[in-house]
Amino acid sequence: MNRNLQLIWNGLIPENPIFRLALSLCPSVAVTTSVKNGLMLGLAVVFVQVFSSCTVALFRSYINPRIRIPAYVLIIALWVSVIDMILPVVSPAVYKEVALFVKLIVAFAIIISRLELFASKEPFVPSFFDGFGMGIGFLFGLCLIGAIRELSGAGTLYGFDVLGFRPLLVMILPAGGFFVIGFIMAGMNYIEYKLTGKIPSAGGAH
Amino acid sequence: MKTLRLVSTAIAIVILLLASMPAFADFALKGSFEKDKSIKLFFGMPVDETWATNKANYTVYEKTDPDILMPVESIALDAPRTTVTLTFKEPLNQTSEYVVDVKDLTSAGKVVGSGTFTVKKSQVSVLLGIIIGAMLINNFVFTKYLGLCIFFGVSQKKETAIGMGITFTLVMILSAIMCWALYSFVLLPLNLSFLKIIVFIGTVSIFVQAVDTILRKINPYLFKRLGVYLVLIVTNCIILAVPLLNADSAAGPFESLSLGVGAGVGFAIALFLMACVREKLEVCRVPATFVGLPIAFIVAGLFALAFLGFSGLSIF
């Protein structure tokens, strides 16, 4: 397989930021009460991840390794400020619900960890695809959790009434997000166990 | 002899107090917030029911916007007819001051006069409300889902949880104050508030780095205990969320400080509770696919359900 496609696939499933690496868990619980919110924040993360990966890859030879972390943080903060000004214009209603988390993308561990592990060592093009893959993986995770919670909690999907009743109200309450992620993680562990015969150790702590 | 003197002094003081109290000619103008939608007025004398339940007699507005009148939805008079509870359609902002104008107060059939009530919470109760709110009702971990990365990362042992909780609370309080000062003295006057994300994250990371360096020199023992957690704090979203929330709500210095205290202590509580459970989980037989993070998530979900119970709490 082409290496660029490989990088995207890698971010989507084998190193999925939420379920595999267990990074950036806060937004994956907080904004996933509906698919729409998850989609919007996911797109914002894709944007920030791709642009900061590219920026770091372009300037990697100019950044002194001793001050690389502050430099990365400032680069991320720059792109977050940009998306924070674009989103309220594009979709004011959704932005109102995810506003705090769009600003908090700065503190998402996934973005800075990709800059540190990948973009600071690789040239522009692979960095772009790695950033894109990770962003898409994150978007996929948010939408999956959002779909499960919205369908079981409110009986709707992307705002359309699907079931006509509310099977499990607890799912859109704060607690529901924790349950859904716990069960999806366990489910992925189970699938991997059936396929490979061993239980993978859960990802990094944060 | 001595007790007699004491008693007589006490009586004298009581008489003095009674004499210095205002006469009831103009009625006592005191009001207070009830639930989030109602205001209670104390008249200090029985009022007529037909007058008291007429909505046209009350004009209510927020002191900062006298043009916007609050529509009264229902009025309730209590049994001795001295207290009236006004209920509004919209929830009131309990941190601001409301003015209630009362027209032609009628008692025992004759008009006594008009008056103005000011309804305000005392500063202390507002601040305590913010602290309790951030600590329990809107706990940052269990109802706002912030700081989860650190929360799952360092809640494996009670000892590390306590160390992290203390370090985090201290850094949180100081950085909330610092970000407030920067925002209101530098960013707002220069119209640079769109830069707040960059400035806040920069401030927090510089501050953490400074604490790290200073502590290493001044108190190596404390550094050994708490140093490892310092680096982790920068990746905690609560530390960035609190200054951002303060900036959005235009909070004053004391409100910012209280939100910082509430967020820090709330996070420490959550961390400690979680560590207690996870230590026990180590010796439990958990299904193999759930070992590690999945079961920790389920436990956190149960905690979040329990913390929902605080949602109706209003002490102040």
Interface residues (C-beta under 8 A of the other chain):
Chain A: A22 L23 S24 L25 C26 P27 V29 A30 I69 P70 V73 L74 A77 L78 V80 S81 D84 M85 L100 K103 L104 V106 A107 F108 A109 I112 V170 L173 P174 A175 G176 G177 F178 F179 I181 G182 F183 M185 A186 G187 N189 Y190 Y193 I199 S201 A202 G203 A205 H206
Chain B: F142 T143 K144 Y145 L146 G147 L148 C149 I150 F152 G153 V154 F194 L195 I197 I198 I201 G202 S205 L232 V234 T235 N236 C237 I239 L240 A241 L244 L245 P287 A288 T289 F290 V291 G292 L293 P294 I295 A296 F297 I298 A300 G301 L302 A304 L305 F307 L308
